[in-house]
Amino acid sequence: MKYDLLHIQGKPYVLVPLHDYRDLTGSGQDSELPDDVLDQISARQSHPIKIIRKFRQMTQSDLAEKSGISRPYLTEIETGKKDGSLRAMKAIAGALGVNVGDLT
């Protein structure tokens, strides 16, 4: 494998593609989500719930109903305004068909 070496403020850093990083760290091994979804989650492009919800082709209303929580509460979780209770996160994970750990 060939990686790029960067220097930021005098410190060396290795630039590793996300899929290689996941292989090196073992993250995503237990997940049944495709690599492109895991890449989006790793890159923190959006909240993991939003990324997985869109991958599952669900609206916020669909997910909220299936999870048994309100859509406004789901919106607050997806936008980072609220962390979401453990009960809510378990319900959302169940509705999305993933482990709670995939949502954090």
C-alpha positions as CSV (number, residue, x, y, z in Angstrom):
1,M,0.0,0.0,0.0
2,K,1.2,3.5,-0.8
3,Y,0.1,6.4,1.3
4,D,0.8,10.1,1.1
5,L,2.8,11.8,3.8
6,L,1.7,15.3,4.9
7,H,3.3,17.8,7.2
8,I,1.0,20.0,9.2
9,Q,2.5,22.5,11.6
10,G,5.7,20.6,11.4
11,K,4.2,17.2,12.3
12,P,4.1,14.3,9.9
13,Y,0.7,12.7,9.1
14,V,-0.2,9.8,6.8
15,L,-3.1,10.3,4.4
16,V,-5.1,7.0,4.3
17,P,-8.1,6.4,2.1
18,L,-11.3,5.8,4.3
19,H,-11.8,2.2,3.1
20,D,-8.1,1.3,4.0
21,Y,-8.6,3.1,7.3
22,R,-11.6,0.9,8.1
23,D,-9.6,-2.2,7.2
24,L,-6.8,-1.1,9.5
25,T,-9.0,-0.3,12.4
26,G,-11.5,-3.0,12.0
27,S,-14.4,-0.5,12.0
28,G,-17.3,-1.4,9.9
29,Q,-16.5,-5.2,9.9
30,D,-19.7,-6.1,11.8
31,S,-21.8,-3.7,9.7
32,E,-23.9,-4.9,6.8
33,L,-23.8,-1.3,5.4
34,P,-22.1,-0.8,2.0
35,D,-18.7,0.9,1.9
36,D,-20.0,4.2,0.4
37,V,-22.4,4.5,3.4
38,L,-19.6,3.7,5.9
39,D,-17.4,6.3,4.1
40,Q,-20.1,9.0,4.5
41,I,-20.4,8.1,8.2
42,S,-16.6,8.1,8.7
43,A,-16.3,11.5,6.9
44,R,-19.0,12.9,9.2
45,Q,-20.8,14.4,6.2
46,S,-24.1,14.2,8.1
47,H,-25.4,12.5,11.2
48,P,-25.2,8.7,10.9
49,I,-29.0,8.4,11.4
50,K,-29.6,10.7,8.4
51,I,-27.1,8.8,6.2
52,I,-28.5,5.4,7.0
53,R,-32.1,6.6,6.8
54,K,-31.5,8.0,3.3
55,F,-29.7,4.8,2.3
56,R,-32.8,2.9,3.5
57,Q,-34.9,5.3,1.4
58,M,-37.0,6.4,4.4
59,T,-38.3,9.8,5.2
60,Q,-38.1,11.4,8.6
61,S,-41.8,10.7,9.1
62,D,-41.3,7.0,8.1
63,L,-38.4,6.5,10.6
64,A,-40.1,8.4,13.4
65,E,-43.3,6.4,13.0
66,K,-41.4,3.1,12.8
67,S,-39.3,4.1,15.9
68,G,-42.2,5.3,17.9
69,I,-40.8,8.8,18.4
70,S,-41.9,12.2,17.1
71,R,-40.6,13.6,13.8
72,P,-39.5,16.9,15.5
73,Y,-37.5,14.9,18.1
74,L,-35.9,12.9,15.3
75,T,-35.0,16.1,13.5
76,E,-33.3,17.5,16.6
77,I,-31.2,14.3,16.9
78,E,-30.3,14.4,13.2
79,T,-29.3,18.0,13.4
80,G,-27.3,17.5,16.6
81,K,-29.5,19.7,18.7
82,K,-30.2,16.8,21.0
83,D,-28.2,13.6,21.6
84,G,-31.2,11.3,21.8
85,S,-32.1,9.1,24.8
86,L,-30.8,5.5,24.9
87,R,-34.4,4.3,24.4
88,A,-34.8,6.5,21.3
89,M,-31.4,5.4,19.9
90,K,-32.3,1.8,20.4
91,A,-35.7,2.3,18.7
92,I,-34.1,4.1,15.8
93,A,-31.4,1.5,15.4
94,G,-34.1,-1.2,15.4
95,A,-36.1,0.6,12.8
96,L,-33.0,1.1,10.6
97,G,-31.9,-2.5,11.0
98,V,-28.5,-1.6,12.5
99,N,-26.7,-1.8,15.8
100,V,-26.8,1.2,18.1
101,G,-23.0,1.5,17.7
102,D,-23.5,2.3,14.0
103,L,-25.4,5.4,15.0
104,T,-22.6,7.0,17.1
